[in-house]
Amino acid sequence: MRLILASASPRRAELLRAAGYEFEVVAATIDESIRPGESPAIYVRRLAADKSAWAQAGTTEAAHHVQTGTPEAAPHVQAGAAEAAAHVRIGTAEATPHGRELFVGPRFSGAERIVLGADTAVVVDGEILGKPRDDEDAARMLRRLSGMRHEVLTGVSLRQGASEVGRVETTAVSFRALLEEDIAWYVASGEGRAKAGAYAIQGLASRFIPRIEGSYSNVVGLPVACVAELMRLLLASGPQSRYSETTLFPRKSL
């Protein structure tokens, strides 16, 4: 049994590793545009399902490039996926400047794999705050969040064969009022670049957040307890129902 994370996010990978899961990473490439009239919850749930479906299709064809390693690897994976169609290696790994890389082969066939897709959005007053376009956009987002209570929604999708289960996890996050000096300092740090809402709760931005209501890991990017619950549900309804989640995905000893 293999677990595949359909995301190049280093934060999601770190959360899974911390929970003791062993997995491999497929960087899913999908259209993340918001559809007219689409609510934040439906939006993140749809993207999570699209990501897991994309990764499942890619591994079925044994044609897509898989990577584990540093966040800088994501562009390399997206470019390399198209080139990997005729290049399959089984059970081998190479160290590259982009991190440790693997190639998907027939060992992922059939129901032997579970694919995990996730997408996170920051929502304030109904507005979805995605990743900032630049530092000016990041400052705008932080001004929107200043002194406000907002929500972080993560859509989760787990897929095995023809079966798919999913959920949207919501966490309420309270920001203290930010001074312009706070915003300028944080934007200059670069920490909020390429992050939904232009901040990272696990880093420097933690000083801005006096309280949350709900899952902390959800705000980081993956509600791990939710993933574990959905995995048990999926395994209980599938061909591997006689196995437990711990048996299929053994925890590493600490």
VEXNUPA-754568 format. One record per residue (C-alpha): residue number from 1; y negated, x negated, z negated. Coordinates in steps of 0.1 Angstrom, whole numbers, plus 5000, padded with zeros to 4 digits. Layout:
- NUM / Y / X / Z .
...
! end
This chain:
- 1 / 5000 / 5000 / 5000 .
- 2 / 4966 / 4987 / 5010 .
- 3 / 4931 / 4998 / 4999 .
- 4 / 4903 / 4993 / 5025 .
- 5 / 4867 / 4995 / 5015 .
- 6 / 4847 / 5009 / 5045 .
- 7 / 4815 / 4991 / 5036 .
- 8 / 4799 / 4957 / 5038 .
- 9 / 4780 / 4963 / 5005 .
- 10 / 4785 / 4934 / 4981 .
- 11 / 4776 / 4957 / 4952 .
- 12 / 4804 / 4982 / 4960 .
- 13 / 4829 / 4953 / 4964 .
- 14 / 4818 / 4938 / 4930 .
- 15 / 4823 / 4972 / 4913 .
- 16 / 4858 / 4976 / 4927 .
- 17 / 4867 / 4941 / 4917 .
- 18 / 4854 / 4946 / 4882 .
- 19 / 4876 / 4977 / 4879 .
- 20 / 4906 / 4955 / 4888 .
- 21 / 4912 / 4968 / 4924 .
- 22 / 4925 / 4946 / 4951 .
- 23 / 4912 / 4956 / 4985 .
- 24 / 4900 / 4944 / 5019 .
- 25 / 4867 / 4953 / 5036 .
- 26 / 4860 / 4969 / 5069 .
- 27 / 4822 / 4971 / 5077 .
- 28 / 4819 / 5006 / 5092 .
- 29 / 4792 / 5010 / 5119 .
- 30 / 4780 / 5046 / 5122 .
- 31 / 4748 / 5065 / 5129 .
- 32 / 4731 / 5071 / 5096 .
- 33 / 4703 / 5094 / 5109 .
- 34 / 4696 / 5125 / 5089 .
- 35 / 4702 / 5157 / 5107 .
- 36 / 4676 / 5185 / 5108 .
- 37 / 4679 / 5207 / 5078 .
- 38 / 4706 / 5186 / 5062 .
- 39 / 4705 / 5185 / 5024 .
- 40 / 4708 / 5151 / 5005 .
- 41 / 4743 / 5161 / 4992 .
- 42 / 4756 / 5171 / 5026 .
- 43 / 4741 / 5140 / 5041 .
- 44 / 4758 / 5114 / 5018 .
- 45 / 4791 / 5133 / 5019 .
- 46 / 4790 / 5134 / 5057 .
- 47 / 4782 / 5096 / 5060 .
- 48 / 4810 / 5087 / 5035 .
- 49 / 4835 / 5107 / 5055 .
- 50 / 4823 / 5092 / 5088 .
- 51 / 4826 / 5057 / 5074 .
- 52 / 4862 / 5063 / 5061 .
- 53 / 4872 / 5078 / 5095 .
- 54 / 4856 / 5049 / 5114 .
- 55 / 4875 / 5023 / 5094 .
- 56 / 4908 / 5043 / 5095 .
- 57 / 4906 / 5045 / 5133 .
- 58 / 4897 / 5008 / 5136 .
- 59 / 4927 / 4997 / 5115 .
- 60 / 4950 / 5020 / 5132 .
- 61 / 4942 / 5003 / 5165 .
- 62 / 4945 / 4969 / 5149 .
- 63 / 4913 / 4960 / 5167 .
- 64 / 4886 / 4955 / 5142 .
- 65 / 4874 / 4925 / 5123 .
- 66 / 4878 / 4926 / 5085 .
- 67 / 4858 / 4905 / 5061 .
- 68 / 4855 / 4898 / 5024 .
- 69 / 4828 / 4876 / 5010 .
- 70 / 4790 / 4873 / 5009 .
- 71 / 4765 / 4900 / 5019 .
- 72 / 4753 / 4878 / 5048 .
- 73 / 4786 / 4885 / 5065 .
- 74 / 4777 / 4921 / 5075 .
- 75 / 4759 / 4913 / 5109 .
- 76 / 4787 / 4889 / 5117 .
- 77 / 4813 / 4916 / 5111 .
- 78 / 4795 / 4942 / 5132 .
- 79 / 4792 / 4918 / 5161 .
- 80 / 4827 / 4905 / 5157 .
- 81 / 4844 / 4939 / 5156 .
- 82 / 4840 / 4945 / 5193 .
- 83 / 4853 / 4910 / 5201 .
- 84 / 4883 / 4914 / 5179 .
- 85 / 4901 / 4939 / 5201 .
- 86 / 4926 / 4915 / 5216 .
- 87 / 4927 / 4891 / 5186 .
- 88 / 4951 / 4900 / 5158 .
- 89 / 4963 / 4878 / 5130 .
- 90 / 4987 / 4888 / 5103 .
- 91 / 4986 / 4873 / 5068 .
- 92 / 4962 / 4845 / 5076 .
- 93 / 4927 / 4838 / 5062 .
- 94 / 4900 / 4814 / 5072 .
- 95 / 4869 / 4802 / 5054 .
- 96 / 4838 / 4805 / 5075 .
- 97 / 4800 / 4802 / 5069 .
- 98 / 4800 / 4840 / 5065 .
- 99 / 4827 / 4841 / 5038 .
- 100 / 4864 / 4846 / 5036 .
- 101 / 4877 / 4865 / 5066 .
- 102 / 4909 / 4884 / 5074 .
- 103 / 4921 / 4901 / 5106 .
- 104 / 4937 / 4935 / 5105 .
- 105 / 4972 / 4939 / 5120 .
- 106 / 5001 / 4964 / 5121 .
- 107 / 5006 / 4959 / 5083 .
- 108 / 4980 / 4986 / 5079 .
- 109 / 5000 / 5011 / 5099 .
- 110 / 5007 / 5047 / 5090 .
- 111 / 5003 / 5061 / 5055 .
- 112 / 5004 / 5026 / 5040 .
- 113 / 4966 / 5024 / 5036 .
- 114 / 4940 / 5043 / 5018 .
- 115 / 4904 / 5040 / 5032 .
- 116 / 4874 / 5044 / 5009 .
- 117 / 4840 / 5053 / 5023 .
- 118 / 4808 / 5058 / 5004 .
- 119 / 4771 / 5063 / 5010 .
- 120 / 4743 / 5063 / 4984 .
- 121 / 4708 / 5079 / 4986 .
- 122 / 4678 / 5081 / 4963 .
- 123 / 4662 / 5115 / 4962 .
- 124 / 4628 / 5124 / 4946 .
- 125 / 4614 / 5159 / 4950 .
- 126 / 4638 / 5166 / 4978 .
- 127 / 4628 / 5135 / 4998 .
- 128 / 4656 / 5110 / 5007 .
- 129 / 4644 / 5075 / 5002 .
- 130 / 4665 / 5052 / 5023 .
- 131 / 4663 / 5014 / 5027 .
- 132 / 4627 / 5002 / 5031 .
- 133 / 4616 / 4991 / 5065 .
- 134 / 4594 / 4963 / 5051 .
- 135 / 4576 / 4953 / 5019 .
- 136 / 4548 / 4979 / 5025 .
- 137 / 4574 / 5006 / 5027 .
- 138 / 4591 / 4993 / 4996 .
- 139 / 4558 / 4995 / 4977 .
- 140 / 4553 / 5031 / 4989 .
- 141 / 4588 / 5040 / 4976 .
- 142 / 4581 / 5025 / 4942 .
- 143 / 4549 / 5044 / 4939 .
- 144 / 4568 / 5076 / 4946 .
- 145 / 4593 / 5067 / 4919 .
- 146 / 4567 / 5056 / 4893 .
- 147 / 4567 / 5078 / 4862 .
- 148 / 4592 / 5102 / 4878 .
- 149 / 4627 / 5114 / 4873 .
- 150 / 4648 / 5111 / 4904 .
- 151 / 4684 / 5115 / 4915 .
- 152 / 4709 / 5090 / 4930 .
- 153 / 4736 / 5107 / 4950 .
- 154 / 4767 / 5089 / 4963 .
- 155 / 4791 / 5106 / 4987 .
- 156 / 4827 / 5094 / 4983 .
- 157 / 4855 / 5098 / 5008 .
- 158 / 4891 / 5087 / 5004 .
- 159 / 4914 / 5090 / 5034 .
- 160 / 4951 / 5085 / 5039 .
- 161 / 4967 / 5096 / 5071 .
- 162 / 4956 / 5131 / 5079 .
- 163 / 4945 / 5138 / 5043 .
- 164 / 4909 / 5133 / 5031 .
- 165 / 4893 / 5141 / 4997 .
- 166 / 4857 / 5136 / 4987 .
- 167 / 4829 / 5144 / 4963 .
- 168 / 4792 / 5138 / 4957 .
- 169 / 4783 / 5121 / 4924 .
- 170 / 4748 / 5126 / 4910 .
- 171 / 4730 / 5105 / 4884 .
- 172 / 4695 / 5113 / 4871 .
- 173 / 4673 / 5082 / 4867 .
- 174 / 4640 / 5080 / 4849 .
- 175 / 4613 / 5055 / 4859 .
- 176 / 4585 / 5045 / 4836 .
- 177 / 4550 / 5046 / 4851 .
- 178 / 4544 / 5014 / 4871 .
- 179 / 4512 / 4994 / 4874 .
- 180 / 4502 / 4980 / 4908 .
- 181 / 4509 / 4946 / 4893 .
- 182 / 4545 / 4957 / 4885 .
- 183 / 4550 / 4970 / 4921 .
- 184 / 4535 / 4938 / 4937 .
- 185 / 4556 / 4916 / 4915 .
- 186 / 4588 / 4935 / 4922 .
- 187 / 4583 / 4938 / 4959 .
- 188 / 4575 / 4900 / 4961 .
- 189 / 4608 / 4893 / 4943 .
- 190 / 4627 / 4907 / 4974 .
- 191 / 4653 / 4923 / 4952 .
- 192 / 4647 / 4958 / 4966 .
- 193 / 4651 / 4949 / 5002 .
- 194 / 4680 / 4966 / 5020 .
- 195 / 4685 / 4989 / 4990 .
- 196 / 4681 / 5026 / 4989 .
- 197 / 4649 / 5035 / 4971 .
- 198 / 4638 / 4999 / 4972 .
- 199 / 4652 / 4989 / 4938 .
- 200 / 4683 / 4976 / 4921 .
- 201 / 4691 / 4990 / 4886 .
- 202 / 4714 / 4960 / 4879 .
- 203 / 4686 / 4935 / 4884 .
- 204 / 4649 / 4930 / 4877 .
- 205 / 4642 / 4967 / 4881 .
- 206 / 4662 / 4975 / 4850 .
- 207 / 4630 / 4969 / 4830 .
- 208 / 4615 / 4999 / 4848 .
- 209 / 4643 / 5023 / 4838 .
- 210 / 4644 / 5036 / 4802 .
- 211 / 4672 / 5061 / 4807 .
- 212 / 4698 / 5075 / 4831 .
- 213 / 4719 / 5106 / 4828 .
- 214 / 4754 / 5101 / 4844 .
- 215 / 4773 / 5073 / 4860 .
- 216 / 4757 / 5039 / 4859 .
- 217 / 4780 / 5025 / 4886 .
- 218 / 4769 / 5054 / 4908 .
- 219 / 4733 / 5041 / 4908 .
- 220 / 4746 / 5006 / 4917 .
- 221 / 4764 / 5021 / 4947 .
- 222 / 4799 / 5034 / 4938 .
- 223 / 4809 / 5058 / 4910 .
- 224 / 4841 / 5040 / 4901 .
- 225 / 4855 / 5067 / 4878 .
- 226 / 4850 / 5093 / 4905 .
- 227 / 4869 / 5070 / 4930 .
- 228 / 4898 / 5066 / 4905 .
- 229 / 4900 / 5104 / 4900 .
- 230 / 4899 / 5111 / 4938 .
- 231 / 4925 / 5084 / 4944 .
- 232 / 4949 / 5101 / 4919 .
- 233 / 4943 / 5134 / 4936 .
- 234 / 4950 / 5120 / 4971 .
- 235 / 4981 / 5102 / 4960 .
- 236 / 4995 / 5132 / 4942 .
- 237 / 4992 / 5153 / 4974 .
- 238 / 5005 / 5126 / 4998 .
- 239 / 5038 / 5110 / 5007 .
- 240 / 5034 / 5084 / 4979 .
- 241 / 5031 / 5111 / 4952 .
- 242 / 5060 / 5096 / 4932 .
- 243 / 5039 / 5065 / 4926 .
- 244 / 5009 / 5061 / 4902 .
- 245 / 4975 / 5047 / 4911 .
- 246 / 4982 / 5017 / 4889 .
- 247 / 5015 / 5010 / 4906 .
- 248 / 4999 / 5011 / 4941 .
- 249 / 4968 / 4992 / 4932 .
- 250 / 4977 / 4969 / 4902 .
- 251 / 4949 / 4957 / 4880 .
- 252 / 4943 / 4920 / 4877 .
- 253 / 4948 / 4905 / 4843 .
- 254 / 4915 / 4895 / 4825 .
! end
